[in-house]
Amino acid sequence: MWRTRAAAACVICRSLANSSCGIKRKSPLQNLHLVSRSIRHPYYPSSKFQRPPLRISIQLFSSLNRLPLRKTKLLDVKYGYQSHRNFWLARLASRLLKLRYLILGSAVGGGYTAKKTYDQWKDMMPDLDEYKWIVPDFIWELDEHIDFEKLIKALPDADDLAKLVPDFDKIGESFTSLKGFFSPGYNLVSEVIGASDLLLLLGSPGETAFRATDQGYDNDKQYKKVSDKEKIDQLQEELLRTQLKYQRMLERLEKENKELRKLVLQRDDKGIHQRKLKKSLIDMYSEVLDILSDYDASYNTQDHLPRVVVVGDQSAGKTSVLEMIAQARIFPRGSGEMMTRSPVKVTLSEGPHHVALFKDSSREFDLTKEEDLAALRNEIEIRMRNSVKEGCTVSTETISLSVKGPGLQRMVLVDLPGVISTVTSGMAPDTKETIFSISKAYMQNPNAIILCIQDGSVDAERSIVTDLVSQMDPQGKRTIFVLTKVDLAEKNVASPSRIQQIIEGKLFPMKALGYFAVVTGKGNSSESIESIKEYEEEFFQNSKLLKTCMLKAHQVTTKNLSLAVSDCFWKMVRESVEQQADAFKATRFNLETEWKNNYPRLRELDRNELFEKAKNEILDEVISLTQVTPKHWEEILQKTLWERVSTHVIENIYLPAAQTMNSGTFNTTVDIKLKQWTDKQLPNKAVEVAWETLQEEFSRFMTEQKGKEHDDIFDKLKQAVKEESIKRHKWNERAEDSLRVIQHNALEDRSISDKQQWDAAIHFMEETLQSRLKDTESVIEDMVGPDWKKRWLYWIGRTKEQNIRNETKNELEKLIKCNEEHAAYLANDEVTTVRKNLEARGITVDPCLIKDTWHQIYRRYFLKTALNHCNLCRRGFYYYQRHFVDSELECNDIVLFWRIQRMLAITANTLRQQLTNTEVRRLEKNVKEVLEDFAEDNEKKVKLLTGKRVQLAEDLKKVREIQEKLEAFIEALHQEK
């Protein structure tokens, strides 16, 4: 029974294999049907022997077709004939099972293909994280301040909203009934929109933008009467109206965004947000440029950081363009005269308030107030005039100005003096060359954006700046051309196509990244920025240049210009700032290596640090003046004062008094002359001596080298501080009055109390007379020549005049020997006698020569006599105490010198007290004031602290600062990106 069933199953399989319909293929039998594989075939060899595969043709049937019912047939089988049964249920099941696998395979393959397509589209989508900066910060923080869950709960349900929605099915039926009526108009609108789009792509008014189609052929026949030109004009007007409409919408949105950002920045200023605002990118970049402006580029490292350089002919409208970009009338204005006399660096940044401030000042100018604007313009004009040196018209010194305000485009602009063609009267002869050199210095920076301003109201052939710009940037890779005063150009130029040629870059021999046309007012300096903007918008709205497509919409208005310049500026910054940072990093390494090799044991002190070190040393030296001992002060004061007054005492007091006949007359003469001297000269001389002594001691401490610790780099500074302090110092005016009284009282005293003082006076008198005698001997020797010993030893001869004076000396000495008590002056008859005696020996002598020689001869004789008198008075103290009664010895001259000596000691003591108690402190105060003034005067410090070491340390400090700020700027730039 089991064999019969198995044979029937095999018959079923073979009947399926022998079917003649469908697609044929060869396949093993075991792959045909699941049922056939589930039945054991007894007619095949056992599993030990592999049966050969049966190659038959089969037809694939869809499991969804109805299977035909056939009668059972007897098939010729190898082992006999069996009846053919029709298992249609099994066949149906097999096809259904096959459909399941097909569906499963299709689902897997389709899912994989869909996932791959999704990944490809996902990779093609841009990364929107880079554009998060477009959305203000407060949008991302709304969830912190607004509870959206409560807001969602407060909204109505979907069912309630569905009741308010109209029945779109009924509306669709109504539109379907009207479709046939509006189809021609719909086709016409479609054609017009297509033509408008094509016109925008072509950008040429001479080409027809309509394209006929089979569907709109009948509609085009209605418009054949209208020319193509009229259609294009209508489309252009409609296009301009649409552009202006969206432009106004864009401006309204920008204004709202500006107000919102202003509110956000104001809230940040008031501290509403807890996060701390960082310094803006443009402010960080501007600081780097400010440091670079002071950097001494002596190490082949040039400033190649980007900035926008504004150049143009004089009165071309450079300043007006800058004011429109800054949205404030901040620059001084003039009619046809040069107003920009030095480069002005303007840093534009965004802020809550529209203000301006200078780099070296903390005052903020409110640009919304007219009085602050006027003050700012006046300050800029004053700074420009002060920066111009005498004999020059323009200056290379840069004025740094920062302007902040809501909606300002972030960038750094440098306004340069206008290029001139002729030097007029009142200008320096080299003004033209100086302006050219300044412009070239800024434009030769390969990363600078050149904003070339051209006056559109004058002939293009008169332009000077275009040739200069084309020389510095021949490829136009960093130049933006701006045509100003387009309103005047449209009125005055006969051929409007000439303006089109300028904007398209076909008229000038220069290339540029972009070309712009702007209007910066009607020429009235009192116009406001808002009125200028309205006038500019109104002009371009009605301008034929824009209607006839000579100018494109993105090439007009200062707003578009500002956006384009800002984009170019930041693009250049991102491309070049890292390269510049690497250059300064290499420069820093070179400078550090040079310092280590040349100054291995010294710290890297820049000019300011060296000044502070020198300041401390100078103050320490001033304080050391108070450590001078009183004895040293009094000794040096007494010695200096006597050197200053000794000549007056000997010549005007002692010698005249000594010529008297008795002691009474001597004392009277001495008292009178001392009183006159004390009242008029002595106090003043004493103060002068004290002041000079203080200067000498101060100079000694300032210039004294202190071994290895001495640094000669401070010598110039110390000398300048000393000179300036001494110049400012003035002695106390009351000092002379008090000193006069003290000196007068000292000279009035004649009482010598002991023998020691008497001997001291004699010693003082002998020293004084001996020094005078020595000086007199020297003068006589110069008059008469060397004596016979020197002539024989040194082979020195006398001159003719010396021989005459020697003979005269000999005659005068004979006269003194004859009369030892001779008076100090020669009588006229004595002069005649001497002259005749010399003439008798053949020597002609002038009477003046005789008197001059007599003065020195008698002086020597008198001094020798006075010295002998001193020796006699050594034992005269006893007679002095008895007032020289019953004695022929008179020592009044000893008393005189004691009075002088005591006056000198008292004066020195008084001056020492004034020095230590008052003047040294006042000098210390003056020194501090001088040092403070020098600290604020950079030019003074640069002049006084010089040398290779100072310059190297200064450059090293600046390069480090520049590198650090550049790295911080680059990091902030990456964070913003």
C-alpha positions, 0 to 999 in steps of 0.5 A, a space after each residue: 500500500 505504501 509503495 502504491 502511494 509513493 509511486 503515485 506521488 512520483 507520477 504527480 511530480 513527473 506530470 508537473 515536470 512534463 507540462 509544456 506551457 510556461 517558461 522553461 528551465 532546467 532544475 533538479 527534481 528535488 527542487 520542484 515541490 515541497 511535497 515531492 521532497 517529503 515522500 521517500 522514493 523507493 525506486 531510486 538507489 539508496 543513500 549510499 549511491 548518489 543518483 544522477 540529477 534529472 534534467 527536465 523542463 518545467 513551467 513556473 505558474 503563478 499561485 494566483 491562477 486557477 489550476 486546470 482539472 485534468 483526468 488521471 492518466 497512466 504514465 509509462 514508468 520504468 517499473 510499470 504503469 500507475 494511475 495519475 491522481 490530481 492533487 490540486 490542494 497540494 499544488 495550491 499550497 505550494 504556490 502560496 508558500 512560494 509567494 511568501 518567500 517572494 514577498 519576504 525577499 522583496 521586503 528585505 531588498 526594498 528595505 535595504 534599498 530604501 535605507 541606502 537611498 535615505 543615507 545618500 540623501 542625508 549625506 547630500 543635505 547641508 550641515 545646518 549646525 554651521 548656520 546656528 549663528 543666524 538665529 539669535 541666542 535668545 531663541 535657543 534659550 526660550 525654553 528656559 523662560 517659557 513653559 511650553 507644556 503649559 502653553 500646549 495644554 492651553 491650546 484647544 483640542 484637535 477635534 475643536 479645531 477640525 470643526 472650524 476647518 471648511 469642507 474642502 470637498 465641496 470647495 473642490 467640486 465648485 472649483 471643478 465646475 469653474 475649471 473649464 472657464 479659467 483654463 485659458 487664463 491659467 495657461 496665460 499666467 503660466 506662460 508669463 511666469 515662465 517668461 519672467 523666470 527666463 528673463 531673470 536668467 538671461 538678464 538681457 532686455 533684447 531677447 524675447 522671453 516667451 516660448 510658445 507651447 502646443 497647449 497655449 498656442 491659441 492664447 498666444 494669438 490674442 497677444 500677437 498685436 502687442 510687440 515683444 518690447 512692450 511685453 518685456 517692459 511690462 515684465 521688467 516693471 513688474 519684476 522691479 516692483 516685486 523686487 522692491 516689495 521684497 526689499 522693503 519686506 527684508 528691510 523691515 525684518 532687518 529693522 525688527 531683528 536689529 531692535 531685537 538684538 538691541 534689546 538682547 544686548 541691553 539685557 546682557 549689559 544689565 546682567 539679566 543673563 547669567 552668562 558672561 559676554 565675551 569680547 567680540 571677534 572684531 574687537 579682538 582683531 582690532 586690538 591685534 591691529 593696534 599692537 601691530 601699528 606700534 610694532 617695529 618691523 625690523 625682523 622681516 615680519 610685516 603686517 599682512 593681516 586683513 583690513 579694508 583700505 579705503 582709497 580714492 581721489 580727493 572729494 570722491 566721496 570716501 568719507 561719505 561712504 564710510 559714514 553710510 557704512 558706520 551709520 553716523 556723520 562722524 568725520 569732519 567735512 569741508 568744501 573742496 579742501 583736504 580734510 583727511 590728513 592722516 589715516 583713520 582706522 575705524 573698527 565697526 562692531 555690534 553693540 546695544 548703543 550707537 557710540 564711538 570712542 578712541 583707543 587712548 580715551 575712555 570717553 564715549 560719544 553718543 552718535 544719536 546726539 548732535 552735540 556729541 557728533 559735533 564734539 567727535 568731529 572736532 576731536 578727530 580734526 584736532 587729532 589730525 592737525 596735531 599729528 601733522 608735523 611742522 612743514 608737512 600737510 599729511 601725517 603717517 600716524 594712525 588715529 584709531 576709532 571704534 564705532 559700535 551700534 546695533 546692526 553694524 557690519 563687523 569689519 576694520 576700515 582704514 580711511 586714507 587721505 585722498 589722492 591728489 594730482 596737483 600740489 596747491 598753495 599752502 601744501 608742503 611740496 612733497 604732499 603728493 608723494 607722501 599720499 602716494 607712499 601712504 596709500 601704497 604702504 597700506 595697499 601692498 598688504 596682500 590680504 588687504 581689501 581695497 575699497 576703490 572710490 570713484 566719483 561718478 559725476 566727473 569724467 572717468 579719464 580724470 581718475 588717478 586712483 584707478 591706475 594706482 589700484 591696478 598697479 597694486 592689485 592687477 588681477 583684482 582679487 581683493 578690490 571692490 569698486 564703488 561708483 559714487 554720486 550716481 544721481 549726478 552721473 545720471 543727470 550729467 552723462 549723455 550716454 547712460 551706457 557709459 555708467 554701465 561700462 564702468 559698473 561692468 569693469 569695461 571702461 577702466 583698466 582695472 579689475 575688481 571682485 565686485 562693482 557697486 553704485 551708491 548715492 551718499 546724499 545731495 551734497 548737504 553736510 547737514 543731512 542725516 543718515 536716514 534722509 540719505 538712505 531714503 533719498 538713495 532708495 527713492 532714486 534707485 526705485 525710479 532710476 532708468 539705469 535699474 529699469 533698463 537693466 544697466 544696473 542689477 539690484 544687488 549692485 546698488 545701495 550702500 547696504 548691499 555694499 556694506 554686506 559685500 565688504 563685510 563678507 570679503 573681509 571675514 573671508 580674507 580673515 579666515 583664509 590668512 589669520 592662521 598663516 600670520 599667526 604662524 609667521 609671528 610664532 616663527 618670529 618669536 622663536 628667532 627673537 627668543 633665541 637671539 636673547 638667549 645667545 646675547 643676554 643669557 643672565 638677564 631677564 627679558 625686561 621691556 622698556 616699561 619694566 626697565 623704566 620701573 627698575 630705574 625709577 626705584 634706583 633713582 628714588 633709592 639714591 635720592 633717599 641716600 642723600 638723607 644719610 649724608 653725615 652733618 659733618 660732611 655737609 658742613 665741611 663741604 659747605 664751608 670749604 665751597 663757600 670760602 672758595 667762592 668769597 675769599 677773593 672778595 674778602 682779600 681784595 675788597 675788605 682785607 687789603 683796603 683795611 690793611 692800608 690804614 695807619 692805625 687799628 681804629 681805622 682798620 676796624 672801622 673800614 672792616 666793619 663797614 665793608 662787612 656790613 655792606 657785604 652781608 646786606 647785599 651779596 653774602 646770603 645770596 652767595 651762601 644759598 647758591 653754594 648750598 644749592 650747588 653742593 646739593 646738586 653735586 652730591 645728588 649727581 655723585 649718588 646718581 652717577 656713582 657706579 656700584 660695581 657689577 650691579 651698575 647698568 649703563 642702560 640707565 645713565 641717560 635716564 638718570 642724567 635727564 631726571 637729574 637735570 629736570 629735577 634741578 631745573 624745577 627745584 627752587 630754594 626757599 625764598 625765606 632762607 636768605 632773610 634768616 641767613 642774613 640775620 645769622 651772618 650779620 650777628 656772627 660777624 659782629 662778634 669779636 671776642 675770641 674765647 680761648 687760645 685754641 680759637 686764636 691759633 685756629 684763626 692764625 692758621 686759617 689766615 696763613 693758609 689763605 695768604 700762602 695760597 694767595 702768595 702762590 697765585 701771585 708768584 705764578 702770575 709774576 712768573 707768567 709776566 716776566 718769564 722763567 728765571 735763569 735756572 729754568 732757562 738753563 735746565 729746560 732751554 726756555 727763553 723769554 719773549 720781548 714783552 717778558 723782557 720788558 716786564 722783567 726790567 720793569 719789575 726790577 725797577 719797581 722792586 728797587 722802589 719798594 726797597 727804598 721805601 718799605 712802607 710804600 702805599 699800595 698805589 704808585 703816584 704819577 711822578 713815580 710812574 714817570 721816574 720808572 719810565 724814564 729810567 727804563 728809557 735811559 736803558 733803551 726800553 720803551 714802556 707804557 705807563 699802564 704796563 708799569 701800573 699792572 706790574 706794580 700791582 702784582 709786585 706790591 701784592 707779593 710784598 704785602 702778602 709776605 709782610 702779612 705772613 711775617 706778621 702772623 708769626 709775630 701774632 702767634 704769642 699775641 693772645 695775651 695782649 689781645 685779652 688786654 686789648 693790646 694795652 702797653 704793647 706795640 703789637 697789633 693783631 687786628 687782622 687775626 681778629 678779622 679772619 677769626 670773624 670770617 672763619 666763625 661766620 663760615 662755620 655758622 653759615 655752613 651749619 645753618 645751610 646744612 639744617 636747611 638741606 637736611 630738613 627741607 631741600 632734600 625732601 623737596 628735591 625728592 618730591 621733584 624727582 618723583 614728579 619728573 619720573 611720573 611725567 616721564 612715565 606718561 611720555 612714551 617718546 621720552 622713554 623711547 629716547 632715554 632708554 635705547 639700545 639693542 637690548 631694550 629694542 630686542 626685549 620690546 620686540 619680543 614682548 610685542 610679538 608674544 602679545 600679538 601671537 597670544 591675541 591672534 591665537 585667542 582670536 583664532 580660537 574664538 573664530 573657530 568657536 563661532 564657525 
